[in-house]
Amino acid sequence: MKSEREFNCQKIGDSCLLFVFFDRISIEHSRFILSLFRSLKSERDFLDLVPAYCDLAVHFNPQIISSQELTVIVRKHIENLSLELEAKVKLHKFPVIYDGEDLERVAQLTKLHRNEVIARHVAAEYTVAMIGFLPDFPYLIGLDESLHVPRLENPRAKVPAGSVAIGGEQTGIYPCNSPGGWNLIGRMDNEGLKLLEPGDKVKFFEVEHEDQL
């Protein structure tokens, strides 16, 4: 496994560099990627920053800054990186009705009572590791290990907007109606997803009625 200060740099076209640091998902790796993401946001010559689990894409205007100059800047930020930047993240709290179609399936796979599945899901504090697949779709890490279950063998053609789901070691929230193969365990108001940014924290809490969403 690479150390935090080593990376592979890959060119994506003539206006994007992909800095690859790790080769697997972990909370520690995401903490580093997201801290670097927040640090680099101070650079005005970058057009966009796109963090993922193990890498960070930097979009730039090659007429303003060269890829070599960009790489030097990224190296300097890595050398001076402070994980204390994490203290500046926002916490979002979302009410959820836990009545998902796959809640019983998750309970069977984990050998937990459905109420225990819910309790463990709401107990965790999640980190938005990245946003993708669909606009505003957050990939959340921090799921209790006991709730790690495989995705559906046959994905659904349509998952309702606002569905809260788990797949593998992740939790996600569908921002709109779309196909999907994650286990549906609940639902919430999808409007709050527009406020999420990479690095933000998310907490769920259970409610029972629609007017509480």
Phi, psi and chi 1 to 4 in degrees:
 res  aa     phi    psi   chi1   chi2   chi3   chi4
   1 MET       -  139.6 -175.8  179.5   70.6      -
   2 LYS   -69.5  152.7  -58.7  178.7  178.2   68.2
   3 SER   -79.5  169.7   70.7      -      -      -
   4 GLU   -65.3  -22.4  -70.8 -175.9  -15.2      -
   5 ARG  -100.9    5.2  -60.2 -172.6 -173.6  -80.6
   6 GLU  -107.0  147.2  -64.5  175.8  -16.8      -
   7 PHE  -157.4  160.5   57.7   81.9      -      -
   8 ASN  -104.5  135.5  -68.3  -35.4      -      -
   9 CYS  -109.7  123.8 -175.2      -      -      -
  10 GLN  -119.9  135.6  -56.2  172.4    9.0      -
  11 LYS   -83.6  130.0  -78.7 -169.4  173.0 -177.4
  12 ILE  -114.2   92.4  -49.6  -64.4      -      -
  13 GLY    71.6 -157.3      -      -      -      -
  14 ASP  -102.8    4.6   61.7   -4.2      -      -
  15 SER  -137.0   23.6   60.5      -      -      -
  16 CYS  -150.7  135.2  178.5      -      -      -
  17 LEU  -118.0  135.8  -68.0 -178.0      -      -
  18 LEU  -108.3  117.8 -178.9   67.9      -      -
  19 PHE   -99.6  110.5  -65.0   87.5      -      -
  20 VAL  -101.7  120.3 -178.1      -      -      -
  21 PHE  -107.1  -33.8  -66.1   89.8      -      -
  22 PHE  -135.0  173.8  -51.7  108.9      -      -
  23 ASP  -128.0   12.6   56.8    9.7      -      -
  24 ARG  -155.4  159.0   63.2 -178.7  178.2   84.3
  25 ILE   -77.8  134.6  -61.5  173.0      -      -
  26 SER  -160.8  157.4   79.8      -      -      -
  27 ILE   -62.8  -40.1  -67.0  175.8      -      -
  28 GLU   -63.8  -42.1  -68.7   74.9   18.3      -
  29 HIS   -65.4  -43.0  -66.4  170.5      -      -
  30 SER   -63.9  -36.9  -76.5      -      -      -
  31 ARG   -59.7  -43.0 -177.6  178.3  -64.9  118.0
  32 PHE   -65.9  -49.7  171.6   79.6      -      -
  33 ILE   -58.3  -44.3  -65.3  -68.5      -      -
  34 LEU   -72.1  -33.1  -66.4  170.7      -      -
  35 SER   -65.9  -41.3  -65.5      -      -      -
  36 LEU   -65.4  -41.3 -179.5   58.9      -      -
  37 PHE   -56.0  -47.8  163.9   71.9      -      -
  38 ARG   -66.8  -36.2  -72.7 -171.8  -70.9  -90.4
  39 SER   -65.7  -43.1 -179.8      -      -      -
  40 LEU   -72.2  -15.8  -69.3  173.4      -      -
  41 LYS   -62.6  -17.1  -72.5  175.4   72.8  173.4
  42 SER   -77.0  -11.9   63.5      -      -      -
  43 GLU   -82.1  121.3  -65.4  -67.9  -22.1      -
  44 ARG   -80.6  -18.8  -63.6 -177.8  178.3  180.0
  45 ASP   -86.2   -0.6  -70.6  -23.6      -      -
  46 PHE   -93.7  134.0  -62.6  167.4      -      -
  47 LEU   -79.7  -37.8  -61.2  179.0      -      -
  48 ASP  -160.6  150.6 -164.3   13.8      -      -
  49 LEU  -125.2  128.8  -60.1  166.7      -      -
  50 VAL  -127.4   98.3 -175.9      -      -      -
  51 PRO   -79.3  147.7   29.9  -33.9      -      -
  52 ALA  -131.1 -169.3      -      -      -      -
  53 TYR   -64.6  -41.6  -76.4  125.9      -      -
  54 CYS  -122.5   -2.0  -58.3      -      -      -
  55 ASP  -149.3  171.6   51.0   63.2      -      -
  56 LEU  -140.0  123.7  177.4   68.3      -      -
  57 ALA   -95.8  134.2      -      -      -      -
  58 VAL  -119.2  116.4 -179.0      -      -      -
  59 HIS   -94.6  137.9  -64.6  -97.5      -      -
  60 PHE  -149.3  165.8   63.5   99.4      -      -
  61 ASN   -96.9  110.3 -175.5  -20.4      -      -
  62 PRO   -64.8  -13.8   22.2  -32.1      -      -
  63 GLN   -80.6  -13.2  -64.2 -179.7  -24.1      -
  64 ILE  -105.7  -39.6  -64.0  177.3      -      -
  65 ILE  -142.3  139.7 -176.1  172.4      -      -
  66 SER   -86.1  162.4   68.8      -      -      -
  67 SER   -64.6  -32.9   58.6      -      -      -
  68 GLN   -66.6  -43.5  -68.3   81.9    3.7      -
  69 GLU   -64.8  -39.2  -68.7  171.0  -33.9      -
  70 LEU   -62.5  -43.6 -171.6  154.3      -      -
  71 THR   -62.6  -39.2  -58.6      -      -      -
  72 VAL   -61.2  -42.2  169.7      -      -      -
  73 ILE   -63.3  -44.8  -68.7  172.4      -      -
  74 VAL   -61.4  -42.1  170.5      -      -      -
  75 ARG   -60.4  -40.6  -76.7 -169.8 -177.4  -81.9
  76 LYS   -65.1  -39.6  -72.2 -178.0  177.8  178.6
  77 HIS   -66.1  -38.3  -82.9  -94.8      -      -
  78 ILE   -63.1  -43.8  -66.9  172.6      -      -
  79 GLU   -62.9  -33.0  -68.5  170.8    0.2      -
  80 ASN  -103.6   13.4  -61.6  -48.6      -      -
  81 LEU   -66.7  135.8 -168.1   61.7      -      -
  82 SER  -121.3  120.3  171.6      -      -      -
  83 LEU   -69.7   -5.6  -61.2 -175.6      -      -
  84 GLU   -67.7  -16.4  -67.1  178.1    0.8      -
  85 LEU   -57.6  -21.5  -71.8  169.3      -      -
  86 GLU   -60.3  -24.2 -155.0  170.1  -69.5      -
  87 ALA   -65.7  -15.9      -      -      -      -
  88 LYS   -91.0    0.5  -60.3  179.2 -179.4  179.8
  89 VAL   -73.7  157.9  -57.1      -      -      -
  90 LYS   -95.1  147.0  -66.0  174.4  -71.5 -174.5
  91 LEU  -109.0  127.0  173.0   63.4      -      -
  92 HIS  -113.4  133.4  -54.9  -96.6      -      -
  93 LYS  -113.9  123.4  -63.2 -177.6  179.4 -179.2
  94 PHE  -118.9  127.0  -65.9  135.6      -      -
  95 PRO   -76.4  140.5   26.9  -33.0      -      -
  96 VAL  -134.3  135.7  175.6      -      -      -
  97 ILE   -93.5  116.0  -64.4  177.1      -      -
  98 TYR   -90.0   83.6  -76.3   92.5      -      -
  99 ASP  -137.4   29.7   60.5   -3.9      -      -
 100 GLY   -64.4  152.4      -      -      -      -
 101 GLU   -61.6  -25.6  -65.6  179.7   47.6      -
 102 ASP  -106.5   12.0  -59.1  -46.0      -      -
 103 LEU   -61.8  -42.2 -174.6   56.0      -      -
 104 GLU   -67.0  -36.9  -71.1  -61.9  -24.4      -
 105 ARG   -62.1  -43.9  175.3  177.2 -174.3  -91.6
 106 VAL   -62.6  -42.1  172.2      -      -      -
 107 ALA   -60.8  -40.9      -      -      -      -
 108 GLN   -68.0  -42.9  -68.5  175.0    6.1      -
 109 LEU   -66.1  -36.1  -71.1  171.7      -      -
 110 THR   -91.3   -9.4   58.9      -      -      -
 111 LYS    60.3   36.2  -64.3 -178.8  171.1   55.2
 112 LEU  -116.9  151.1  -62.9  170.4      -      -
 113 HIS   -67.6  148.4 -171.1  -82.1      -      -
 114 ARG   -56.8  -35.5   57.9  176.3  -72.7  154.0
 115 ASN   -65.6  -31.7  -70.4  -17.6      -      -
 116 GLU   -73.7  -35.4 -176.0   61.2   24.5      -
 117 VAL   -59.0  -46.9  171.1      -      -      -
 118 ILE   -62.9  -46.1  -63.9  169.3      -      -
 119 ALA   -59.1  -41.3      -      -      -      -
 120 ARG   -73.5  -30.9  -63.5 -170.7 -174.2 -164.8
 121 HIS   -69.7  -40.2 -167.8 -102.3      -      -
 122 VAL   -80.0  -18.8  -59.7      -      -      -
 123 ALA   -72.4  -26.6      -      -      -      -
 124 ALA   -81.3  153.1      -      -      -      -
 125 GLU  -108.1  123.5 -178.5  175.7   87.6      -
 126 TYR  -101.5  155.3  -58.3   92.2      -      -
 127 THR  -114.5  134.2  -61.8      -      -      -
 128 VAL   -75.6   98.4 -178.7      -      -      -
 129 ALA   -73.9  -35.7      -      -      -      -
 130 MET  -165.6  166.7   60.5 -179.0  179.2      -
 131 ILE  -125.8  126.8  -65.2  175.6      -      -
 132 GLY  -176.6 -162.5      -      -      -      -
 133 PHE    68.3  -56.9  165.2   54.7      -      -
 134 LEU  -133.3  154.9  -64.4  166.1      -      -
 135 PRO   -55.9  129.6  -26.5   35.5      -      -
 136 ASP    75.7    8.0  -58.7  -34.9      -      -
 137 PHE   -80.9  113.3 -176.2  102.3      -      -
 138 PRO   -91.6  132.6   33.1  -31.9      -      -
 139 TYR   -93.5  114.3  -73.7   82.5      -      -
 140 LEU  -107.4  129.6  -53.5  176.5      -      -
 141 ILE  -110.4  156.5   56.3  173.7      -      -
 142 GLY   120.3    6.6      -      -      -      -
 143 LEU   -65.4  134.4 -177.4   67.0      -      -
 144 ASP   -52.0  132.9 -171.1  -58.8      -      -
 145 GLU   -57.7  -29.4  -71.1 -173.3    8.3      -
 146 SER   -68.9  -13.8   65.1      -      -      -
 147 LEU  -102.3    8.3  -59.8 -177.8      -      -
 148 HIS   -73.4  110.1  -67.2 -176.0      -      -
 149 VAL  -131.3  153.5  -66.2      -      -      -
 150 PRO   -69.1  155.7   24.2  -34.0      -      -
 151 ARG   -70.6  169.8  -58.4  178.2 -173.1 -174.7
 152 LEU   -66.6  141.8  -56.4  179.1      -      -
 153 GLU   -66.8  -34.5  -68.4 -175.1    5.1      -
 154 ASN  -120.4   99.9  -61.7  -55.0      -      -
 155 PRO   -58.6  150.8  -23.7   34.0      -      -
 156 ARG   -75.5  146.7  -68.4 -177.1  172.9   86.1
 157 ALA   -73.4  -26.0      -      -      -      -
 158 LYS  -146.0  119.9 -178.1  179.1  179.5 -179.3
 159 VAL  -108.2  129.0  173.7      -      -      -
 160 PRO   -65.4  145.7  -19.3   31.9      -      -
 161 ALA   -57.7  139.2      -      -      -      -
 162 GLY    89.1    0.4      -      -      -      -
 163 SER   -68.5  132.4  -66.5      -      -      -
 164 VAL   -97.1  128.3  178.4      -      -      -
 165 ALA  -140.6  160.4      -      -      -      -
 166 ILE  -129.0  146.3   58.3  177.7      -      -
 167 GLY  -153.4  120.4      -      -      -      -
 168 GLY    63.3 -126.0      -      -      -      -
 169 GLU  -101.4   18.4   57.8 -165.3  -77.8      -
 170 GLN  -121.6  158.2  -51.1  160.2   99.3      -
 171 THR  -118.8  144.4  -69.5      -      -      -
 172 GLY  -141.2  164.6      -      -      -      -
 173 ILE  -132.7  123.3  -49.9  163.6      -      -
 174 TYR   -77.8  121.0  -71.8   81.8      -      -
 175 PRO   -79.9  -17.2   29.8  -34.7      -      -
 176 CYS  -153.7  169.9   58.0      -      -      -
 177 ASN   -63.4  128.7  -62.8  -24.7      -      -
 178 SER  -163.9  164.6   74.7      -      -      -
 179 PRO   -65.3  157.1  -18.6   31.3      -      -
 180 GLY  -176.4  149.6      -      -      -      -
 181 GLY  -119.6   14.1      -      -      -      -
 182 TRP   -84.1  160.7  -69.0   24.3      -      -
 183 ASN   -78.5  120.1  -61.1  -86.6      -      -
 184 LEU   -83.1  120.3  -52.7 -175.6      -      -
 185 ILE  -117.9  -13.2   61.0  171.7      -      -
 186 GLY  -169.6 -172.3      -      -      -      -
 187 ARG  -150.3  153.2   53.9 -164.8  169.4   94.2
 188 MET  -150.2  175.5   54.1  169.7  -86.1      -
 189 ASP   -75.5  122.0 -174.8  -15.2      -      -
 190 ASN   -78.6   -6.6   61.2  -29.1      -      -
 191 GLU   -62.9  -33.3  -75.7  -60.7  -50.9      -
 192 GLY   -66.8  -15.9      -      -      -      -
 193 LEU   -67.2  -24.3  -58.7 -179.2      -      -
 194 LYS   -66.6  -17.7  -62.2  176.4 -178.5  178.1
 195 LEU   -89.1  -11.6  -56.5  175.1      -      -
 196 LEU   -77.6  142.1  -65.0 -179.2      -      -
 197 GLU  -131.2  154.4  -64.0  179.3   -8.8      -
 198 PRO   -54.5  135.2  -26.9   36.4      -      -
 199 GLY    96.9  -17.8      -      -      -      -
 200 ASP   -66.1  159.9  -76.1   -2.8      -      -
 201 LYS  -104.6  151.5  -58.9  -70.0 -173.8 -179.8
 202 VAL  -135.0  134.0  169.7      -      -      -
 203 LYS  -125.1  137.3  -78.6  -77.1  -69.8 -177.1
 204 PHE  -104.7  148.8  -61.5  109.1      -      -
 205 PHE  -139.3  146.7   62.0   95.3      -      -
 206 GLU   -83.5  137.4 -176.4 -178.8   11.9      -
 207 VAL  -131.4  167.2  -63.6      -      -      -
 208 GLU  -114.4  -18.1  -63.8 -178.3   -3.3      -
 209 HIS  -123.4  150.8  -53.8  -68.1      -      -
 210 GLU   -57.2  -37.7  -63.7  -78.0  -13.1      -
 211 ASP   -73.4   -2.5   57.6    4.0      -      -
 212 GLN   -94.3   -7.0  -65.1  175.2  -68.1      -
 213 LEU   -79.4      -  -65.4  179.0      -      -
